Amino acid sequence: MPQVEYYNPLDYDNLTINLVRELMSRDPHPLPPAKSFPGPGVYALFYQGGFEPYAPVVSADCRRPIYVGKAVPAGARKGTSNAGARSASLYQRLREHADSVSAAQNLDLKHFQCRHLIVVPLWITMAERFLIEHYQPVWNACLDGFGAHDPGKGRHAGEISWWDALHPGRSWAARLRQTKTPEEAARRLRAFLEPDPS
């Protein structure tokens, strides 16, 4: 007798497919969105410019993200948040990213689009993980550091990120140890984007 295969809507793969489908069905919009909105969630950023190292990941149709991330309501990391619906954390996170792109010397904010999805706080971290695993975006999987914050006064002993090495301009990143060069970051990116010969 053949074995019966049951569909499980809560199976990891099915959750991933549903989440990706829902996010990607949302209309893309400029970064940041024109108007504030409440709610936490996940988002995807898309690059449509002419910075040559990103030629393989330019996404004119907003289908291949260069970065995905999450925004949780205030207090969520401590398990104290119950104001997720009133929080503008997702909108604020997108504004922070717009500021980072604007600060970069070799990027132009007008070359970025975004999709976002307001998500029940319980699912946000898992949703972000699904998106990273599914798309392997360059700024998540290769050039980390885009989503970093200013470590604060007196805490600049850390090293510059790969993202800041390739995209200098954030004032606080200039105070970190400059242990990576733009050339090294570009080589790292090329190696990541080259197809596997096997």
Secondary structure, 3 states (H helix, E strand, C coil): CCCCCCCCCCCHHHHHHHHHHHHHCCCCEECCCCCCCCCCEEEEEEECCCCHHHHHHCCCCCCCCCEEEEECCCCHHHCCCCCCCCCCHHHHHHHHHHHHHHHCCCCCHHHEEEEEEECCHHHHHHHHHHHHHHHCCHHHHCCCCCCCCCCCCCCCCCECCHHHHHCCCCCCHHHCECCCCHHHHHHHHHHHHCCCCC
